[in-house]
Amino acid sequence: MLRCVLSLALTFATLPLLAQERPTYGVGTDGRKISSLAAPGTKAIVLFFVATDCPISNRTFPEMKRLREEFAPRGVRFWFVYPNKGEQSEKVTQHQVAYDAGGEAVLDVQGKLVEISGARVTPEVSVLVPDGTAGWRPAYTGRIDDRYVRIGEERSHATKHFADRALNAALSGGRVETATGTPVGCGIISSKETAKGDSAR
């Protein structure tokens, strides 16, 4: 009897610790903590790193929206990640409605998603795939396409679609090619660190 009582006491004593160990990836625009990025059975997760005040990020939204609409029905979970310090929920909500009302936003207030993905600028994409242990690992992090050559120089339209290619490879079980070229955009200023790329900041 005493052994049972002690066992129950230890179980209840560790419950707060277990709750604290559950990962938090950020907060939604409604203030709720995001503790899960995808439901069981999800084939891949896409993190689009964006910012309310980055012109290059804003001009890339049509391509990001196209990818979401094409691949979401194929078992891919999409998040628009706002990683910069100082982003406010109300402004992010307005921004998301203006550029892709069907997308779901998360504020990366602790820099967790930046840390997981290695993202450096906005816009940038990270494609996560199952790691075999009920977790996720980045299979591709880098440019969404090649429309932007460098700050101040862009093509009229993209000729290479890196995110599209990475997603198709991930879903088919093929080899996901590593990112090529330096991402072009606005440097991420997160709570973890300031990342570096070909940046307007």
C-alpha positions in Angstrom: 0.0 0.0 0.0 2.8 2.4 1.0 4.6 1.6 -2.3 1.4 2.6 -4.3 1.1 5.8 -2.4 4.7 6.7 -3.0 4.3 5.9 -6.7 1.3 8.1 -7.1 3.0 10.9 -5.3 6.0 10.7 -7.6 3.7 10.7 -10.7 1.8 13.8 -9.6 5.1 15.5 -8.7 6.5 15.0 -12.2 3.4 16.2 -14.1 4.4 19.9 -14.0 7.8 19.0 -15.3 6.3 16.9 -18.2 4.1 19.8 -19.1 7.1 22.2 -19.1 9.0 19.8 -21.4 6.4 20.0 -24.2 7.8 22.1 -27.0 6.4 25.4 -28.0 7.0 26.6 -31.5 5.5 30.0 -31.2 2.1 31.7 -30.8 -0.8 32.1 -33.1 -2.3 35.5 -33.8 -4.9 34.7 -31.2 -2.3 34.3 -28.6 -2.5 30.6 -28.2 0.8 28.6 -27.9 1.6 26.4 -30.9 2.8 23.1 -29.4 2.2 21.0 -32.6 3.1 21.9 -36.1 1.2 19.1 -37.8 -1.3 16.3 -37.2 -0.3 12.6 -37.4 -0.1 11.5 -41.0 1.2 14.8 -42.3 3.7 14.2 -45.1 5.7 17.4 -44.8 5.7 20.8 -43.1 6.5 24.0 -45.0 7.6 27.1 -43.0 7.5 30.3 -45.0 9.5 33.0 -43.2 7.9 36.3 -43.9 7.8 39.9 -42.4 5.1 42.6 -42.5 7.7 45.2 -43.5 9.8 43.4 -46.1 9.0 44.4 -49.7 10.7 41.3 -51.2 8.7 39.0 -48.9 5.5 40.7 -49.8 6.1 40.4 -53.5 6.8 36.7 -53.1 3.4 36.0 -51.5 1.7 35.0 -54.8 4.2 32.2 -55.2 3.9 31.1 -51.6 0.1 31.1 -51.9 0.3 29.1 -55.0 2.4 26.5 -53.3 0.1 26.3 -50.3 -3.0 25.8 -52.5 -1.3 23.2 -54.7 0.4 21.1 -52.0 -1.9 21.4 -48.9 -4.4 18.8 -50.5 -1.4 16.4 -50.8 -0.8 16.2 -47.1 1.5 19.2 -46.5 1.0 21.5 -43.6 1.9 25.2 -44.2 2.8 27.9 -41.8 3.6 31.6 -42.4 6.3 32.3 -39.8 6.8 35.8 -38.6 10.3 35.6 -36.9 11.2 39.2 -36.3 11.2 40.8 -32.8 8.6 43.4 -32.5 6.0 41.8 -34.8 2.5 42.4 -33.3 -0.4 39.9 -33.5 -2.9 42.5 -34.8 -0.6 43.7 -37.6 0.3 40.2 -38.6 -3.4 39.3 -38.8 -4.0 42.3 -41.1 -1.0 41.4 -43.2 -2.0 37.8 -43.6 -5.5 38.8 -44.6 -4.1 41.2 -47.2 -1.7 38.7 -48.8 -3.1 35.2 -48.1 -6.2 35.0 -46.0 -6.2 31.2 -46.3 -2.8 30.8 -44.7 -2.1 30.3 -41.0 0.5 32.5 -39.2 2.7 31.9 -36.2 4.8 34.4 -34.4 8.2 32.9 -33.7 8.6 34.8 -30.5 11.4 32.7 -29.0 13.2 32.0 -32.3 12.5 28.3 -32.1 11.6 27.9 -35.8 14.5 29.9 -36.9 16.7 27.7 -34.8 15.2 24.5 -36.2 15.3 25.6 -39.8 18.4 27.7 -40.0 16.4 30.4 -41.9 18.3 33.7 -42.4 16.1 36.1 -44.3 12.5 36.8 -45.3 11.3 35.4 -47.6 12.8 32.0 -47.1 11.3 28.5 -47.0 12.1 25.4 -44.9 10.6 22.0 -45.9 10.5 19.7 -42.9 10.1 15.9 -43.3 9.5 13.2 -40.7 12.8 12.2 -38.9 11.7 8.6 -38.1 11.2 9.4 -34.3 7.9 11.2 -34.4 9.8 14.4 -35.0 10.7 16.6 -37.9 14.0 17.6 -39.7 14.7 20.2 -42.3 15.2 18.6 -45.8 15.5 21.9 -47.5 16.0 25.5 -46.3 16.7 28.3 -48.7 15.3 30.3 -51.6 11.7 29.8 -52.7 12.7 30.6 -56.3 15.3 32.5 -58.3 13.3 35.6 -59.1 15.6 37.8 -57.0 19.2 37.7 -58.0 20.5 40.1 -55.4 19.2 43.2 -53.6 18.0 45.7 -56.3 18.2 43.1 -59.1 15.3 40.8 -60.0 14.0 38.9 -63.0 10.6 39.6 -64.5 9.6 36.1 -63.4 11.3 33.1 -61.8 13.0 30.5 -63.9 13.8 28.0 -61.1 11.3 27.0 -58.5 13.3 25.5 -55.6 10.5 25.1 -53.1 8.3 23.4 -55.6 11.1 21.0 -56.6 11.9 20.3 -52.9 8.3 19.5 -52.1 7.8 17.2 -55.1 11.0 15.3 -54.2 10.0 15.0 -50.5 6.5 13.7 -51.3 7.8 11.2 -53.8 10.5 9.9 -51.5 13.2 11.2 -53.8 16.4 13.0 -53.0 15.8 16.6 -51.9 18.6 18.7 -53.4 20.3 21.1 -51.0 19.7 24.8 -51.3 21.8 26.7 -53.9 22.5 30.4 -53.9 22.2 32.9 -51.2 18.6 33.8 -50.1 17.7 37.4 -51.0 15.6 39.4 -48.7 15.4 41.2 -45.3 17.6 39.8 -42.6 15.8 38.1 -39.7 16.1 39.8 -36.4 14.9 37.1 -34.0 15.3 36.6 -30.2 18.0 34.0 -30.9 20.3 35.9 -33.3 20.4 38.1 -36.3 20.8 35.9 -39.4 22.8 36.8 -42.4 22.1 36.5 -46.1 21.9 38.9 -49.1 19.9 41.2 -47.0 18.2 44.6 -47.3 18.7 45.1 -43.5 
